[in-house]
Each structure stands twice: as C-alpha cells, then as structure tokens.
Amino acid sequence: MRVAIVHEWLHTVAGGERVLEQLLACYPQADLFCTVDFLPDAERGFLGGRPVHTSFIQRLPFARRKFRAYLGLMPLAVEQHDLSGYDLVISSNHAVAKGAITGPDTLHVSYVHSPMRYAWDLQHQYLRQTGLDRGLKGWYARWQLSKLRQWDVRAANGVDIFVANSTYVARRILKCYRRDAEVIPPPVDISGFQPSGQRSDAYLAASRMVPYKRMDLIAAAFARMPNRRLIIAGDGPERARIEAAAQGAPNISFPGAVDDAGMIRLMREARAYVFAGEEDFGIMLVEAQASGTPVLAFGRGGARDILDDGPAPTGLFFAEQTPEAIITAVEDFEARETDFAPAACRANSVRFSRETFRDRITGLVDRAMAARDAR
C-alpha cells in the first residue's frame, strides 16, 4: 500500500509533531509532504531520516523566519503536492494540510487538531490580539480570512474521513464543514509520568503563558487564598500580566520554564493541577493524570474528554472562567480530596497512550479500506 502523510509545516516539535511521529510509526513506508521544513537537525530523529517533500514556499524570501506570513499562499502550495498513485493519504491538519488534492481511488483521512481557529470562531479575538481589528490592515486581514474560509470549506469536500482529536473539535468540524468526525485523542507519552507517594501541599498551574490559557485567573484566585500554595510554571508573553494578577502574594511562586525532568517532578508532587483555559484537547491534563494527580479544570473543551468527575473522580470541573469559580472548585476539591485516588488518575491516562492511538488509527484505516474495496 502506497501511503503519503501531509503535515502542515516542520519548524519545531510540538503536539502536532508528536501525532506525526505516531502516524509514521503506523506507516513507516509513508512519504512525507509539508509546506516548509525548517526543523533543526537535533530534532529530526523521529523522521527516521526520510526525505521531506516541501512546497514552493520553502524557497521564498525570509521563509525560514516568516513562513507564517505566507499563509495566504499555503492553500495553493498544499494543492501542488503530487499525490497521484497513493492508496492512502493522511493529512495532519490545523490549517491547510487537508486541502491536498487526491483522486477517486485514494482514501483521504484527515486528522484534525482544530479547524483554523483564527479564521473561524476566534477570528475577532485573533484580530484584537494582533492589532488588526481596525484600519486598512484590519480590513485587508478580514478579506483574507474570508477568502480562507471559502477555500477551507471547499477543501473539506476532498476529505473522505474526518478524525477529531476531541469531541469539542468534532463539534467545531460539524459547525465549519457540516461533516461528522470520529474522535481519536492524540497520543501522549505517559511512560515518564508515574504516581509518587510524596505529595506536597502546593497546587500546580503549568503551561505556556499565552492569553487563552487564562493563567491570570488562577493567579488572582490564589492571591485571595493566602493559606494555599501555588506554583505557576512556564514562560511566555503573558508572564508579566500573570505575575501582576498574583499581586506579589507570598504563597505563589514562579519558577519559570522548567525542563522535562522538572515538570515530571512538579506533576508528581502537586496536590492538584489547575487549568483555566478552553483547550482543543489538553496534553498536560493527561500528563497530570498519568502522575496520579487530580485536575481542577474549566469545564469546556477537551478537558471534558479527559477527566472523569463521576463516582470515582479523577478531576473536577468549574463552570466559569473567573477567580471566584476557581476558589469554589478548590474548596470543593478539598472537601472530598480522599475521593481522588492516584491509581484511578493513572488508569484514566492509559486511554491516551501512544499504543492506543496507533491501534485506533490503523483500525479505522483498515475498516475504511475494506469497506471501499467491497464496493
């Protein structure tokens, strides 16, 4: 079986690249296509030395540093990948990868991390955050995003099977493209995370410090709970604002960015992990669960797929993105803290292992190929 995998772009290793790594493990014979490939040599190990077929954007001026500025050209670029002769094409999509053109005898499965949030329901937030909500540049950006939405819907018609990384993203796919999607959560490497018998009294909030993570709300909440310790790990453009929300409270510490070993230790020792963002999935929530750590999370987005708030709970949801809601969640958690068993949290995380992901992806493809061949 000839297989091609279409990825958006390669410049760093993040969640999308971890999915790509496991797709390549499922289909080691696959050819790999990307709009651009600027991945450093030190991070290329998971590609197994295979060549990467790139688009014309690779050779445009300043592409190495500014390839995202060519977003308006990426629909054209992804359509230039020659995928004729392939039996199976899998696109790993959060922007344009699903727009790769395939023939009637090729099965196209698109694994969607999210439809383009900045072009769809988060357009207005994106324009405000980038300063493009006014003036001539703003009108030009709106026109470009409108054209991108039109292309995005047309491109969706070329996909045979949509796979979403969460039920939340499946709802977004239905809203944008009027298509159903099977839900297969992304792979999480839980092997390094294990429960520990040593727990501290500190809560943990850890992620990249960007606006939608809403770590400022967590800081503001714990500033009003001086008898409870909080560690806020990570770095990013929002750090100053998050530190300001903490109001210099001595019970809140900011260790900055920590390495993998440091994060494993923080996860294992935390009393609970607190997350206030609305995430498409939420890999760090799974890592906390793999560490035997309960999670207090905003009750929307991918967290709903990850946490169990039933009779044997592994997490607890709060309904509003406010400091008051977080304070109430902490109080509720402490009132029944013994209900949250580390073993149950760890067992819950196994559902999101790399092995489970590979089994589900290959099973879906095998069923789809068999159904097509039977026609």
Residue pairs with C-beta under 8 A, 6 or more apart in sequence:
1 29
1 87
1 88
1 369
2 29
2 85
2 86
2 87
2 88
3 27
3 29
3 30
3 31
3 86
3 87
3 88
3 89
3 90
4 30
4 31
4 32
4 33
4 81
4 83
4 86
4 88
4 89
4 90
5 20
5 23
5 24
5 27
5 30
5 31
5 32
5 33
5 89
5 90
5 91
5 92
6 33
6 34
6 78
6 81
6 83
6 89
6 90
6 91
6 92
6 97
6 98
6 100
7 16
7 17
7 20
7 32
7 33
7 34
7 91
7 92
7 97
8 16
8 34
8 35
8 92
8 93
8 94
8 95
8 96
8 97
9 34
9 35
9 36
9 37
9 38
9 67
10 17
10 34
10 36
10 37
10 38
10 39
10 52
11 36
11 37
11 38
11 39
11 67
12 39
12 43
13 39
13 43
13 46
15 113
15 186
15 281
15 283
16 92
16 94
16 113
17 46
18 186
18 187
18 188
18 189
19 92
19 111
19 113
19 165
19 186
19 187
19 357
20 46
20 92
21 46
21 187
22 187
22 354
22 357
22 358
22 361
23 30
23 90
23 92
23 111
23 361
24 30
24 32
24 46
24 47
24 48
24 50
25 354
25 358
26 358
26 361
26 362
27 88
27 90
28 48
30 90
31 50
31 53
31 86
32 47
32 50
32 51
32 52
32 53
33 52
33 53
33 54
33 81
33 83
33 100
34 52
34 53
34 54
34 55
35 54
35 55
35 57
35 58
35 67
35 74
35 77
35 78
35 96
36 54
36 55
36 57
36 58
36 63
36 67
37 52
37 54
37 58
38 63
38 64
38 67
39 47
53 81
55 74
55 77
55 78
55 80
55 81
56 77
56 80
57 63
57 67
57 70
57 73
57 74
57 77
60 70
60 73
62 69
63 70
70 77
71 95
71 144
71 148
72 144
72 147
72 148
74 95
74 96
75 96
75 99
75 148
75 151
75 155
77 96
78 96
78 97
78 99
78 100
79 99
79 100
79 101
81 100
81 101
83 89
83 100
83 101
83 102
83 103
83 106
84 103
86 102
86 106
87 105
87 106
87 107
87 369
88 106
88 107
88 109
88 365
88 369
89 100
89 102
89 106
89 107
89 108
89 109
90 108
90 109
90 110
90 111
90 365
91 97
91 98
91 100
91 108
91 109
91 110
91 111
91 159
92 111
92 113
93 110
93 111
93 112
93 113
94 112
94 113
94 114
94 116
95 116
96 155
97 110
98 108
98 110
98 112
98 155
98 156
98 158
98 159
99 151
99 152
99 155
99 158
100 108
100 158
101 158
102 108
102 158
107 160
107 161
107 365
107 368
107 369
107 372
108 158
108 159
108 160
108 161
109 159
109 160
109 161
109 163
109 364
109 365
109 368
110 159
110 161
110 162
110 163
111 163
111 165
111 184
111 361
112 162
112 163
112 164
112 165
112 169
112 173
112 181
113 165
113 169
113 186
113 280
113 281
114 165
114 169
114 172
114 280
115 152
115 169
115 172
115 173
115 176
115 177
116 148
116 152
117 126
118 126
118 145
119 145
119 148
119 149
119 152
120 149
120 172
120 175
120 176
121 172
121 175
123 142
123 145
124 133
125 212
126 132
127 133
127 138
127 141
127 142
129 211
130 141
132 138
132 141
152 176
152 177
153 176
153 177
156 162
156 176
156 177
156 179
159 179
160 368
161 182
161 364
161 368
162 173
162 177
162 179
162 180
162 181
162 182
163 181
163 182
163 183
163 184
163 361
163 364
164 170
164 172
164 173
164 181
164 182
164 183
164 184
165 183
165 184
165 185
165 186
165 280
165 281
165 302
166 183
166 185
166 280
166 281
166 301
166 302
166 304
166 305
167 183
167 304
167 305
168 280
168 281
168 300
168 301
168 302
168 304
168 305
169 181
169 183
169 280
169 281
169 302
170 180
170 181
170 182
170 183
173 179
173 180
173 181
174 180
174 181
182 364
183 305
184 357
184 360
184 361
184 364
185 281
185 305
185 306
185 351
185 352
185 357
186 281
186 283
186 352
186 357
187 352
187 353
187 354
187 356
187 357
187 358
188 283
188 286
188 287
188 290
188 349
188 352
188 353
188 354
189 354
190 286
190 287
190 290
190 349
190 350
190 352
190 353
192 260
192 264
193 264
193 267
193 268
193 287
193 290
193 291
193 349
194 268
194 290
194 291
194 292
194 346
195 268
195 291
195 292
195 293
195 342
195 343
195 345
195 346
196 268
196 269
196 291
196 292
198 268
198 269
199 269
199 270
199 271
200 229
200 269
200 270
200 271
201 228
201 229
201 271
202 229
202 230
202 231
202 269
202 270
202 271
203 222
203 228
203 229
203 230
203 231
203 270
203 271
203 272
203 273
203 274
203 296
203 330
204 230
204 231
204 233
204 266
204 267
204 270
204 271
204 272
204 273
204 274
204 288
204 293
205 215
205 218
205 219
205 230
205 231
205 232
205 233
205 273
205 274
205 275
205 276
206 231
206 232
206 233
206 234
206 258
206 263
206 266
206 267
206 273
206 284
207 213
207 215
207 234
207 275
207 277
207 284
208 234
208 235
208 236
209 215
209 234
209 235
209 236
209 237
209 238
209 239
209 242
210 236
210 237
210 238
211 238
212 277
212 278
213 238
213 275
213 276
213 277
214 276
214 277
214 298
214 321
215 232
215 234
215 238
215 242
215 276
215 277
216 238
216 241
216 242
216 245
217 245
217 276
217 321
217 322
217 323
217 326
218 230
218 232
218 274
218 276
218 326
219 230
219 232
219 242
219 243
219 245
219 246
219 252
220 245
220 246
220 247
220 323
221 323
221 324
221 326
221 327
221 330
222 228
222 230
222 246
222 249
222 251
222 252
223 245
223 246
223 247
223 249
223 252
224 323
224 327
225 251
225 327
225 330
226 249
226 250
226 251
227 251
228 251
228 330
229 251
229 252
229 253
230 251
230 252
230 253
230 274
231 252
231 253
231 255
231 266
231 270
232 242
232 246
232 252
232 253
232 254
233 254
233 255
233 256
233 257
233 258
233 262
233 263
233 266
234 256
234 257
234 258
235 256
235 257
239 254
242 254
243 254
246 252
246 254
255 262
258 266
263 287
264 291
267 273
267 287
267 288
267 290
267 291
267 293
268 291
268 292
268 293
270 288
270 291
270 293
272 293
272 294
272 295
272 296
272 330
272 333
272 340
273 284
273 285
273 288
273 293
273 294
273 295
273 296
274 295
274 296
274 297
274 326
274 330
275 282
275 284
275 285
275 295
275 296
275 297
275 298
275 303
276 297
276 298
276 321
276 326
277 298
277 301
278 298
278 300
278 301
278 321
279 285
279 301
279 302
279 303
280 301
280 302
281 301
281 302
281 305
281 306
282 297
282 301
282 302
282 303
282 306
285 295
285 297
285 302
285 303
285 306
285 307
285 315
286 306
286 349
286 352
287 349
288 294
288 295
288 345
289 295
289 306
289 307
289 314
289 315
289 345
289 346
289 348
289 349
290 345
290 346
290 349
291 345
291 346
292 342
292 343
292 345
292 346
293 342
293 345
294 313
294 314
294 315
294 316
294 333
294 340
294 345
295 303
295 306
295 307
295 314
295 315
295 316
296 315
296 316
296 317
296 318
296 326
296 329
296 330
296 333
297 303
297 307
297 315
297 316
297 317
297 318
298 317
298 318
298 320
298 321
299 317
299 318
299 319
303 315
303 317
304 317
306 315
306 348
306 352
307 313
307 314
307 315
307 316
307 317
307 348
308 314
308 315
308 344
308 348
309 315
309 316
309 317
312 339
312 341
312 344
313 339
313 340
313 344
314 340
314 344
314 345
314 348
315 340
316 329
316 332
316 333
317 329
318 325
318 326
318 328
318 329
319 325
333 340
350 356
